[in-house]
């Protein structure tokens, strides 16, 4: 296997895109990704499809894929650090979805997506335990999934209210990226949650990251919550960014020299409500990402 | 340190407030070393309970598969499961919450609990070990012997629960009249049921003869043909008709060759 820095040249530039997951576009007033692409092609260069295999793809994702536009596959059901989770049945499902979507790469939160086996009522999302011993199992899972699919697998920093461990979140993911020889997906809103919960400034620890490995960014609005005096940020994918998130996104856009894709996560909002956010992000994109990617933008 | 042990403890803290208290307490916590416990204690304990509906969603998932059992014992009792050893074992391994609930339920919901636990098991077929030359009960069937009146109580309770059982159960006391095993174990105090997982994933439930159910229960474990023939004879078939009876059950798909 060649190292990631040489493989990165084969990854297409997808530009600015939008996300979806099963049933999201059916929510009252929710945006239709294909409509966004028709009306504002600069904001919908690709669709990031959240996939929980037990649910499959909804009509909006199928329609997008049938139209031949670019996609990425965001997994919602794999504990990367559990080798038994990469079972043949799950992998067969991933292959089947990849046949339909022809994604540029796989990505997704590198955390705990379910307890026990995959089953009804078991799904959740928790960040990894941020200790040195967590790095190798996570890296092995990423490498195994990459080998099984032939696609790059970009781990994403998950959201959370309880981050356990003595490593900075970004140091943890830097170690994972190095050990798995992979790229990274940085979720700016999730990082803002972590920084705030752990009493850090928004840009604290950015130097930990190997920025040349950051291939994709996520930007999304969140809401501040408080319960029993404990404050945290809800990852609600709304149209209003917290200032911390925007500060992180701006810094990341400047530093990520190999950036290929930025997703504005806002799938359950109406198009008019999210246009200002798309415009704000689009204005900050580096020059090489401003053109809409061609359909099925895969480089040879 | 063991990251998996820590991660499982985090999940348990999110479902079980008593475990949060244990982690922050002074007594040893089985499965957690002191360094792991120190890490967990460094996080504000309120951070583990920000999702106020996490336990409710788990209860809903259980009620979806055990509506009549939940009616029999009441929702507060269902929630007790989330602090049980059986639930903790799901977190510690690759278990299924619905199956663990059936184990925890034991006889609390009598025959109705056994019916719904059998359905949960049928929904999750596992590859069976090869046992060449043996017969076993077909993997889409569950033969059960339960207290008489169980089927009627089950069906009446489903009708009472309506389309949204959780809504009906909220605030309701345990539903009375659950048939229980007679303290004097008379044969007529039982009824014999056969549950079938249909190809569409749905379940069919009906009564069957005692002889058939007992024969199929005998064959839940794969056995040599001669052993199943002997059981058929014990259940009333003549030595002459038993082989043909087995062939008939095989042809009907009630028994299968392994």
Interface residues (C-beta under 8 A of the other chain):
Chain A: X81 X82 X84 X112 X115 X116 X117 X119 X120 X121 X122 X124 X126 X128 X129 X131 X133 X134 X137 X161 X162 X163 X164 X165 X166 X197 X225 X227 X228 X229 X230 X232
Chain B: X1 X2 X3 X4 X6 X7 X8 X10 X11 X13 X14 X39 X40 X42 X43 X44 X46 X47 X48 X49 X50 X51 X52 X54 X57 X58 X60 X61 X62 X64 X65 X90 X91 X93 X94 X95 X96 X97 X98 X124
